[in-house]
Amino acid sequence: MIYFASDFHLGAPNYTSSRDREEKICRWLDSIKSKATELFLLGDVFDFWFEYKTVVPKGYVRFLGKLAELRDKGVDIHICVGNHDLWLAEYLTEEIGVRVFREPETIERQGVVFHVHHGDGLGPGDKGYKRLKKVFTNPFAQFIFSKLHPNFGIGLANRASRKSRIHQPEVEKEYQGNDKEYLTLYSEEQLKQNPKINYFIFGHRHLPLDITLSNKKSHYINLGEWFSGSRYVTFDGEQLLICNFD
């Protein structure tokens, strides 16, 4: 069984809320560990993450321990870097054996083709963020940030992350229609290049979606977020299901 989820945003918006969410995620991971063969976490697992040479962000030990438990049982775990955890590096790979990836990937499982990514920076528009992402992923910019003391650097980043959510336009919390939604447009464009793709699965949008694309067979699925929900997707080799963990 393959599982997909995204946008846990561990660490946000405060310790109590994040801790409650972390415990719910751990319960979910416990519930799937006997059935899972693969787990895809499609970005913004952490609300902020930066790997200093000898320091990693404080917290998340229950969640990280649960990932290690699944990995020790043979579950293949894939984490896509999101816009909030752009600076994921080698720590989770070295400590747990998680595979971290950054670019959109097209994978095939039991004859079904999936195109997976966090979803940030894909499709038309959002040029401001795309420019900012180039700055954040620039090795020199990361080197400069690494020179900040962790107490200051992580604190600064957490404040910026909270501000970006507070000022999110209300219109972005609603579906804008197939002709305006950038991930729908991106999926349609990719489908022209590879008509065999059955499912486009993304996070980032914080809006649970299941959109049938123009060929009437392929779907764009957005996983939503775990602040107010707990949506995930399963694939058992034959059937894809959209589920909620209560």
N, C-alpha and C positions, 0 to 999 in steps of 0.2 A: 504494500500500500504506500502510495506517495502522498505527502501532505504539503500544502502551501499555506503560508500565512505571512503577514507583514505588519509594519507600523505599530510595534509595541511601544515605542518611545519611552523605554525604561529610563527613569530619572526625572520625568516630567509629570505634572507641573511642580510637584513637591515630593518630599520623602514619603509621606503617608500614602498618598495616592499611588505613587510608583510602587511602593511595597505591596499594597493590596493587589495591584495589577500583576506584579511579579509572581505573587503566590497563585493567582488564577492561572497564569501562563504555565507555571510548574504543575498545577493540577491537570491542565490540558495535556502537557507533555507526558505526565504519568499515564493518562488515559489512552495514549496512542502508542506507548513504547513497545507493547507486545505485538502490534500490527504493522508498525512503520518499517519500511525498507529504505525510504529516502525522505528527507525533510528539506524543503526549500523555504528559507526565510528571506522575503524579498524587500529588504531595506528598511531603514529607520528602526532597526531593532533597539538601538539606543538613541536617546534624544541628543546625546553628544558623546563622542568617543575620540580620544587622541592618545596615541601611544608614544609617550616619552621613552627614552632609551631604557630607563629603569623604573618607570612608573606607568600604571594603567589607572583609569578612573575608578574611584572608590565605589563599592556596592555591587549588586547583581550576582552575589555569590551563589544564591540558590538557583538562579536561572543558569548560570555557567556550569554549576555542578550537575544540573539536570541534563544539559547538552552533553557533558562528558559521560554521563551514565548512558545516554542513548548511543553515543559514538562507541563506547566500550562494548555495547551489545551488537555492534555491527551496522548501525543505521548510518547511511551516508548523509551528511549534513552540508548543505550549500547555503551560504549567506551572500546575498547581493548587497553591495555597498549602496546606501541611500544618501540623500542630500543632508541628513542630520548626522550620519556616521561616516562621512566621506574619508575620514582618516583612519579607518580600520586598516591594519597592516598585517603583520605576521603572528601576532600574539595568539589569537584563537586557533590558528593553524598549528603553531608549535605546541601549544598547551593541550589542545583538545583534539586536533585532527580535522577541524572544520575547513571546508574549501571556501575561500572568499573569491568572488568574482565581481567585476565592475561593468562590463559591457553587456548589452542584450545577448542572450543565448537562445538558440533554437535547438531543442532536444527532442528525441523520439523515444517513446516508451511503449512497447507492445503495439507498434504500428500507429500510435497516436502522436501527433507532432505538437509540441508546445513552444511558444516564444515567451521567454520570461525576463523580467527586469524590474527594478524598483519603479521606473516610469519617469523619473525626473530628467528634464533636458531632452526628451524625445518629442518628435513631431514639430510642427511649425510654431512660431511665436516664442514668447518668453525669452527674448534675446538678452534681457538684463541678467536673468539668472544664469544663462549659458555663459555669459562673459564672467560672471562671478565664480562659477564653477571652475573655469579655467584658472582663475587666480588661486582658488582654494586647493586645487590639485597640483599646482606648480610646486616642484620639489624645493625651490628656493623659499617660497612662501611658507611651506611646512617647516623648513629649517629655521626660519626667523621665529615662527610661533613656538618652536621647541625650546627656544632660549628664554621664554617667559617662565617664571616660576609656576608650577602646576596649580597652586592655590589661586593665583591671579589668572592664569590662562584658562583653566577650566571654568572658573567663576565667570569670567568675561564671556566665554562661549555659551554658557548656560543662560545668562541674561539675554544674549542676542537671540538664542533659540526661543525663549519664552516670548520675546517681543514679536518675533516673526509670526507666531501663532495668534497672538492677541490682535494683530493688525491684519489678519487674513480677511479679505473681503467676503461679506456674506454671500455674494453671488457665486463664489467658488464652491460653496457648500451644496449647490444644486447642479443637476445635470444640465448642460448647456445645449444639448442637441447634437446629433451626429455630425452636423456641418461645422460645429464650433469646438467640440471637445478634442483637444490635441492628441490624446491617446487613442481615441477612435480613429482620427485621421491618420495617425501613425500606423495603426493596425491595418487600415485599408491599403495604405501605400505598401506596407510589407507584404500583404497578401497578394498584391500584383506581382511581386518578385518571387514569392514562394506560395503558390496556391494550395500547397499541401498542409499548411499550418492549420490546425484545428482549433487551438486555444491560445489566445494572447492573455497572459496573466500578469498583472501589475499591482503595485500598491500606490503609495504617494498621494493619490487623489483624496484619500480619507472618505470616500463615498462608495458604498457597496453597489456594484453594478454587474449586470449580465446583459451585454448588448449583442444581438445577432447582427453579424456584418452583412455586407451587400451580397455575398454569394449564398446567403441564406443557410449556410452550414457552419461556418466558423463563428467563434464567439470572442468578444473582448470581455474579460472578467476583471473587475477591480475588487481587491480583497477587503477594502475598508480599513478601519483602525480598531485598536483595542482600548481606546479611552471609554467609549460608550457602548461598544459592542465586542464581539469575540468571534468574528467570522473567519472561516478557513475553508479550504477546498481539499477534497480527497480524490484520488484516482486509483482504482483497484485493478487496473489492467484492461477493464472493459468500459466502466462507467465513471463519469466525473460527477461529483456531487458537491453542492455548495452547502455548508453546514454552519451551525452556530454552537459554540460551547457555552452551556449555561452554568 
